[in-house]
Amino acid sequence: MRAGAGAHGEAGGGVRGGPGRARPGGPGGVPRPGWGSGDRGGGAAAPGGAPDGGTGPLIVTEDPGLLDDLLRLCAAAGARPLVLHTLPERRGEWEAAPLVLIGDDAAARVDAAPRRQGVLLVGRDRWEPAVWQWAVRVGAEHVLRLPEAEAWLVDRIADVVEGAGRSARTVGVVGGRGGAGASTLACALAVTAAAGGSRTVLVDADPLGGGLDVLLGGEQAEGLRWPAFARSRGRVARRALEEALPEVHGLRLLSWDRSDTAAVAPQAVRAVLGAARRGGGTVVVDLPRRAGGEVAEALAQLDLALLVVPAELRAVAAARRMAAVLIPEVRDLRVVVRPAGAPGVPGHGLASGSVAGLLGLPLAGVLPHDPAAVEAQETGPPPGSGPRGPLARFCRELWDRAAGPGPVPDDAPEADAREATPGRGGPLRSAFGGDRTATPSGATA
């Protein structure tokens, strides 16, 4: 049992007048225009709700002010709650609810309920010692005080609606210098992940590039591009995002349109990438070679960043500057070396180990020359689509080494703080071997 945290990890927990004290409205329920009177424990179903079970939480309270707040948060999360004033009368309904929000006024009325997971005790006023006693008695996982815990609670309710699962393994690709082949590698990684059956989202985060939709031959595909999300704030619904994006070669693509829009707000990047990651599977981000608020938001959500560097001295010099920007921002940074010169001709360029050593970064692999991939940029087939090609084999081997699924989101308030300020670690780091990053960060209750 923990105190609830708000958007910035603030602890809060409270009780209004002591658990069990009756609220205005009386035992007949809270009078609200347009609500039908309930027949199960003196409750009522919210308009549009699902009286026989739905996608939203079970709310137990008679406090009109608290109920208004909880209904507002449910609406923000896209949830349709069932509202009761005491324990439900139907057998199994308490256990079947995906989440139970108990007002501090109703704690005494649910004291006899069977123990279960997903019970939150919610109040709006200052802390009183009795709240902890009631939280233990009802088996609450967290004690939340509004409005401090509103941001976290919206996310928790939205997870119920969307079906919380494992976060996507998220890989970013960036060139050590211009023309290094980062966009080609990003597309190939996404295409091979999708071909392997993984739910895949490819994100073009470089507004000044040529557009990954063009590289994939999907510029005519129907769906939204980045400018449509430029004003996004807060939480973007995962399903709505996926349904809105173009689908090409078995993956969802978020790219740029042909307008003059060359940037989106950092908050929009955070919201959109957060939604993409919540669906599980794989997210690949093609990163720009620059710093900035929106780029930092993208870097913060990566499990692994791949720096593509041609095996040339000037390219290594440029890559050192790029690495200096990336190292403080990403959990795990590794180098992919692209051999210089003509394929198969010895004596051209630096050795891959030398490139990694000069950069002081672990080597993720050597990018093979793939004539078919070069030709495909003109003829249309996407990079990595030829299953027997060298580039596709390289990508499959890389994914095999990082085959572990993404981390399981913790349902504690601390998890919200970690999402806002990601820790230094993740499944991909261990999959590639070594540990050069710092101790995970995150707020504590």
SULKA-V170847 format. One record per backbone hydrogen bond with DSSP energy under -1.0 kcal/mol. NH is the residue of the N-H (numbers start at 0). CO is the residue of the C=O. If there is no record, write none. Layout:
nh | co
NH | CO
NH | CO
This chain:
nh | co
1 | 140
3 | 11
3 | 142
5 | 9
8 | 5
11 | 3
14 | 125
20 | 17
25 | 22
28 | 25
34 | 31
43 | 82
48 | 45
52 | 49
57 | 98
58 | 81
59 | 100
60 | 83
66 | 62
67 | 63
68 | 64
69 | 65
70 | 66
71 | 67
72 | 68
73 | 69
74 | 70
75 | 71
76 | 72
77 | 74
78 | 73
81 | 56
82 | 43
83 | 58
92 | 89
95 | 91
96 | 92
99 | 117
100 | 57
101 | 119
102 | 59
103 | 121
105 | 102
112 | 109
119 | 99
120 | 141
121 | 101
122 | 143
130 | 127
131 | 128
133 | 129
134 | 130
135 | 131
136 | 132
137 | 133
139 | 134
140 | 118
142 | 1
143 | 120
145 | 122
148 | 144
149 | 146
152 | 148
153 | 149
154 | 150
155 | 151
156 | 152
157 | 153
158 | 154
159 | 155
160 | 156
161 | 157
162 | 158
163 | 158
166 | 406
167 | 276
168 | 280
170 | 282
171 | 303
172 | 284
173 | 305
175 | 307
179 | 176
184 | 180
185 | 181
186 | 182
187 | 183
188 | 184
189 | 185
190 | 186
191 | 187
192 | 188
193 | 189
194 | 190
195 | 191
196 | 193
197 | 192
200 | 281
201 | 251
202 | 283
203 | 253
204 | 285
208 | 205
214 | 210
215 | 211
216 | 213
217 | 212
220 | 217
223 | 243
225 | 254
227 | 224
228 | 225
229 | 226
231 | 228
240 | 236
241 | 237
242 | 238
243 | 239
244 | 240
247 | 250
250 | 247
251 | 199
252 | 245
253 | 201
268 | 264
269 | 265
270 | 266
271 | 267
272 | 268
273 | 269
274 | 270
275 | 271
276 | 272
277 | 273
279 | 276
281 | 198
282 | 168
283 | 200
284 | 170
285 | 202
286 | 172
289 | 287
295 | 291
296 | 292
297 | 293
298 | 294
299 | 295
300 | 297
301 | 298
302 | 169
303 | 169
304 | 331
305 | 171
306 | 333
307 | 173
308 | 335
310 | 337
311 | 309
315 | 311
316 | 312
317 | 313
318 | 314
319 | 315
320 | 316
321 | 317
322 | 318
323 | 319
324 | 320
325 | 321
326 | 322
328 | 325
329 | 325
333 | 304
334 | 361
335 | 306
336 | 364
337 | 308
344 | 341
349 | 310
354 | 350
355 | 351
356 | 352
357 | 353
358 | 354
359 | 355
360 | 355
363 | 334
366 | 336
373 | 369
374 | 370
375 | 371
377 | 374
378 | 374
379 | 375
384 | 381
388 | 385
392 | 388
393 | 389
394 | 390
395 | 391
396 | 392
397 | 393
398 | 394
399 | 395
400 | 396
402 | 399
414 | 411
416 | 412
417 | 413
418 | 414
419 | 415
420 | 416
424 | 422
429 | 425
430 | 426
431 | 427
